[in-house]
Amino acid sequence: MQNFDRNSRREWLKKSSLLGTTFLLGQFPEAEAKLKPTVARRIPISVSSYSYWHFTPQKFPIEKVIEEAARLGFDGVEVLHRQMADESITYQNKLKRLAFDCGLSIPLLSIHQNFLQPDLAKRKADIEHTFKCINIATQMGIPCVRMNTGSWGTVKNKIQTDYYKTGIEPPLAGYTDEDGIKWVIEGMGECLAYAEKAGVTLALENHWGLSSNTDYLLRMYHALKSSPAMGLNVDTGNFVGEPYAGLERLAPYATIVQAKTYYGGGTFYDKDMDYSRIGKIFQKANYKGFVSLEFEGKEDPNIAVPKSLEVLRKAFTYDI
């Protein structure tokens, strides 16, 4: 009996020692899962200066956008080139310093150009315009420039037609979309060579026109992606119909994201956006870059922009 008790005690001590070692080494999957800390990824949110100015005659000062963005808790401000008061170095430095003093980044300069022009001289003029804007981005310390394919210009009043429902814009007489794709690739190629030297990324956007066709957009992107300066700007609202299928296709290539909201009804068109679903699409794609709010509704931006920020913060903060 005494030997049995001694043996039992020895076995108990042995098992206890093994259990303790297993626990210390973290060999229980359940325990390890409970002890592993949860890390929240908080995607940085900027606001486009466009959110306060939709091309009305009187421009809304970008300085005020920067100050308001800092007050509301944004991480950055996207600058719309057409909204700048001028292109002087003094003005550029003023915006750059103000953003710095407010603790904000300037992740994106949004510009306009049109490669869908048969006239080579006109395409060259837009390439030169892009060079100038790359210089502005360099001066202001902006790492990325938004690019467009451009438009054929055959639909004269897009708001009063079904253009935003179909995305169909016929090519100019005598030309095809294939011509347009070729011109975009050639024009972007020249701009990318310039951007590479400046250390600036050019992000081609699904900005209607030729790029409203996701197949076309991806063809152009893949033709140019060998350049270290090539990027893709994914706009959540610029899709015909529901955006989710298109976002699933584009999210893996996204360099930067522009997130549309339409409080008060859309300025150009209305769209219901499920940002909980959209956030999950970009989470699945392991997206880590900026999301830039583009409020494009008719509500007072002083009301709509804070509401939009709350929605985007919730959608683009998640556990990893």
Secondary structure, 3 states (H helix, E strand, C coil): CHHHHHHHHHHHHHHHHHHHHHHHCCCCHHHHHHHCCCCEEECCEEEEHHHHCCCCCCCCCHHHHHHHHHHHCCCEEEEEHHHCCCCCHHHHHHHHHHHHHCCCECCEEECCCCCCCCCHHHHHHHHHHHHHHHHHHHHHCCCEEEECCCCCCCCCCCCCCCHHHHCCCCCCCCCCHHHHHHHHHHHHHHHHHHHHHHCCEEEEECCCHHHHCHHHHHHHHHHHCCCCCEEEEEECCCCCCCCHHHHHHHHHHCCEEEEEECCCCECCCCCCCCHHHHHHHHHHCCCCCCEEEEECECCCHHHHHHHHHHHHHHHCEEEC
